Amino acid sequence: MIRGDAVDRHRAVERQYHRPVSSDSGASRISQAHPDRVEVRGRDLTSELMGELSFTEYFYLLLTGREASEEQRFFLDLLLVAIAEHGMMPTNVAARMTLAAEPRALQGAVAAGILGAGPVLLGTSEACAQLLAKAQERVEAGEDPDSVAKEMVAGLKAAGERIPGFGHPVHDPTDPRAVRIFELADEHKVAGAHVALAKAFGEAVNEGRTKPLTLNISMPMAAVMLDLGFDADTVKAVPLLARTAGLLAHLAEERKNPVGFHMAKAAEDSVGYEPPDKI
């Protein structure tokens, strides 16, 4: 039997959840569920969106509140495909090992993989977007793009900071995905100021180096998205959504062909144990 105070707390939560939004409180512009319909970004879900938009177009609408142009849809689709899967990377390994330990927790395994998206994997596109946006502000103020790139690279090096968008453990000397994104941006005539800056950063980073650093997918991804009107703080949403699809594929395979414990055993075998000195 539920105690009276627990019932009171539950009712209080219900009242808080269903209370009308007042003029001085926060509000969401994304969606609202009604008894007979669902409204998303000012459009009726069943009559205006279902069967009318692809998921890529719907994602763009959800993320920005606007309908995608043909080029925005094309390149968003392209980038989602480009970044969704990349082999047994740490994100996929973490997800598989989590599912092996708890086969019922699909959502937990997906979360384990996504939590690995940071400044080394997946999250670098956001850092690239922020770098390009700052550089473009200086260009719009009248500075030369090549000079801006060189000065910003020099400043990051002097501070001992890593320059986002460069280096890759597998792809060398070029990242084929980055090359293709630049090719298609030129072909579709969407390459603008941010793509030009991305290429300028590539020149600045590798100036004087005998072995060039690979310009990886994160830099052209950020550059094209900015040139297509995305905000810098939304760029990371693309690799997160795309990699979720890749994670779900790995987890579906893990259930049929488990390798999580094999990877755990391989990790244990590859790392030696050194006992501490006795005091």
N, C-alpha and C positions, 0 to 999 in steps of 0.2 A: 504493500500500500504506500502511495506517495504521500509524504508529509505535507502539511499545509503550507509551510514556509517555502518548500520546493515548488509547489504549485504557484504560489505568489510570485516567486522569482521568474518562473517560466512565463507567466502572464505579463510581467513587466517587460521581459525581453520581446515578447510578441508585440506589445504596444509600441515599443521603441522601434522595432523593425517596420511596422506598418504605418507609423505616424506620417502625416503629410510633410513634405519638405517646405519649411518656412523660407521667407525671403532672405533671412540672414544666415541660413545654413548652406552647406555645400550641396551641389547638385551634379548629377551625371548627365552627360549628353549622349551616352552610348545606347542604352536601351531601357525599355520598360515593359513588363509583362502585365497584361490585363486579362480578365476572365475569358474573353472571347478572341483575343488577338495578342500578338507581340510586335512592338514597334522597335525598330533598330535604326538609329541615326535618322529618324524622321520618316522612315519607310516601313510599310507593312511587310512583315517577314514572309507571310505565306503568299501574298499576291504580287509583291514587287521584287522579292529577292530569291525565294526558292524557285529553282528552275529557270531563273533569269541571269544569275551571276555565277561565274566559276568561283571556286574557293579562293583563288588568288585575288580576284576582283573583290570578293567579300572581305578578305583580310585587309586589303587596302582601304576599303570603306570603313571597317572597324577601327583601323589604326589611325586614319587621318580625318575621317568624317566627310571625305570627298569621294566622288566617283573617279576611278582611274582612267586616264587617257590610254590610248592604244599602246603608246611607248612605255608608259608607267606599268601597265599590265604585263607587257612583254618582258621588260627587264626585271620586274619583281619575280615573275615566273622563272626566268633564267637564273636569277641569283638563288632562289629557293632550291632549284635543281642542283646548282653548282656546289652548294655547301652542305647538302643533306647527308651525304655519306662520304667517308674517307678511310674506311678500313678499321682495323682494331686499334683505334685511338683510345687514350685514357678514359674519355667519356663513355665509350661503348664497353670497355673492360669493366669499369665501375658498375655500370648498369647490369651487365651479365652476372657479375659476381654477387650483386645484391639480390637478383632474382634467384640465383642458385641457393642462396642462404634462406630466402623466404619466397617460395614459388607463388604464393597467393598475392604478393604485394607488387603487382604490375606498376601501379602509380608510384610506389616507393622506389622501384628500380629506375623508372623514368626520371624521377627527381634526383636520384643519385648521379645520373649522367649529366643532367642539366646543371647541377650544382658545380660541376667542373668547368663551366664556361666563365673564364676570367681573362686576365691580361696575357695569358700564354696561349690558350685555346679558345676560339670562338669570340671571345669578348674583345679582341683587338680591333675589330671593325669599328666599334664605338670610339676607341681611342684614335683611330685613323680619322674618323669623321670630325672629332673635336680638333685635331691637329689641322686638318684641311680648312675647317671653318675659321679658325684663328688666323691662318695664313691668308685666306680670302679677305678677311677684314682689312688686313694690311694692304693687300693689292687694291682693294676698292678705295683705300685712302691715298692711293697714288704710287705705291712702291712697285718695283719690278718683281714679277713672280719668281724668276730664277734667283734673284738676290734674297728674297724673303725665304725661300726654301733653304738656301745655303746658310743663312744666318740662324734659322730655327734649328737646323741640324747641328750646327756648331754649338749652339746653346745647350741642346740636349746632351751632346757628347761631353761638354765641359761640366755639366751637372751630374754626369755619370748615369744618366737615364737611358733606358732602352728606347729606340726609335720604333714606334709601332708600324706594322705592315712589312717588316723586312726580316728575312731569315726563314728557313723551313728545314725540318729534320729529314725530309724525304726528297722534295723537289729541288733540283739543282742542275743547271744554273738558273732555270726559269720555272715558274709555276704555270703549267699549261692552262689552268683555269683563269689566272690573271691575264694571260696573253689573249685568251678568247674573249674575255669581257671587254678589254680595250678594243679589240678588232670589231666587235659588234657595236660598241658605242660609236666608233668612227663610221661604221657602215650605215647605222641608223641615224647618224647626224645628231646624236644627243650629247656627245662629248663637249663639255663646256669648260668653264674656268676651273672647276675642281678636278676634272680629269687632267687638265694641263698642269695643275699644281702637283698632282700625284706623280706625273712623269718627271716633273722638276725635282721632286723629293728623291725619286729614284736616281737621278743623275747626281744630286748633291750627296746622298748617302754613300754612293760608290766611287766618288771622285778620289783618285789616288790609291784605291784599293787594287791589289794584284788579283785577289779573288773576290769578285762581286758578291754582295749579299742578295739573295733571292727576294725580289718583290713578290710577296705572296698575295693570295686572293683578297685579303682584308682591305688593302689600299684601293684597288679598283672598285671593289664592292661599295665602299664608303663614297668614293668619288662620283660614281654613276648615280647613286641614290641622292646625293646632295644636288647634283646637276638636274635631277628629275623632280626636285622640289621637296624631298623628305627633310625633316628636321634631324639634326645631328643626334639628338637623344632618342630617336626612334630606330636608328640604324641597327642596333643590336637585336631588335625584335626579329629580324630576318634570319640570322643564323640560329637563334633559339627555336623559332618555329620549325625551320628546316631540319635541324638536328633532332628535334623531337620525333619527326617522321623516321629518321634513320635509327634512332634508339628503339622505336616500336618494332622496326623490322628485325633488329638484332635480338630483341626479347622474344619475338614470335619464333625465331629460329632457336633461341636458347631453350625454349620449352620442348621443341622437337628434337633438337640435337645439342644437349647440354655440354658446354665447355667451361662453364664458370669455375668449377672446382679444379679442372685441369690447369686453368690460368693461375688459380691460387697456389696450386702445388708447384707450378713452374716458378712463381715469384718466391716461394719459400726456398726452393732449391738453388735459386740464383743469388740469394743473399746469405752470406755466411754469418755465423754467430761468434762474437768475441766476448768472452766472459770478462766482467770488470775485475780490476785488480783488488785483491782482498786487503782490507785495512787492518 
